[in-house]
């Protein structure tokens, strides 16, 4: 009885020692895994607790990343909430890039809070690059170098073509960065403005004498409205004289008019030929009628002989008259040939 009582009394103590041992083991694992990060956070006053790090691991958030971001923000004099940083990571954002952008904006005196920065980052924009472009304006080539055209072609009112290139200096407009148009829109609008400005010039010489008029005209149109950038300046980098488009168009129009006139003349010629053929057909038809009528004369004479209306003397008299007519006609033709040597 005494031995069994001792065994029953020692069982709870053994279970307690096992539980304490397991707790000690878990504590040592946590201590070795997070003690370094915890010490860094304490020394940097990042305000990230040990149990917060364990909870982050359970939520599949890397504690080292969050601690590093917090330390970077604290060292730069920024105040950030650990929950907000962790939520931005879980949303798929670039935590360190956002912290760097906040630090850059703070040092440059720009108005950028954590909410706006995370919104820009989650929208797919590089928030750090946007801050850097705000501090150090960016130069955009118009047209873009990676496009097929190297110049912008425009025609003045006198018909002379001008080939130009521009450089647009822009900086990021942070309030319009989310939802604002990109560089492609700015390039397209500037190109359109240059074409309109050159097209409004009376002669190409006016543009060559004062290229800055193009810049002033384009800037006054407010081309940066609705875009993610603010246009600071538009500079004409190069401008050259191209083709005489007006003369070329006039030449093409003259050629087209000539072809049209030729086509109309050909139509008239074809109509004349058709009319001539029709007239010849009518002549042949009339000749056939004459021959047909002449063939009726001997028949009529024969009928007259049978009816007694025409005698033999009358017939010979008709033949004499006919022979006399033929002789006079022959003499007349010979006299005509003698008077006109060219006829021979």
PyMOL commands that set and color helices and strands:
alter all, ss='L'
color gray80, all
select helices_A, chain A and resi 2-44+50-58+63-75+82-90+95-108+114-122+127-135+174-176+183-200+204-209+212-219+245-307+312-339+341-343
alter helices_A, ss='H'
color red, helices_A
select strands_A, chain A and resi 138-142+152-155+160-172+229-244
alter strands_A, ss='S'
color yellow, strands_A
deselect
rebuild
show_as cartoon
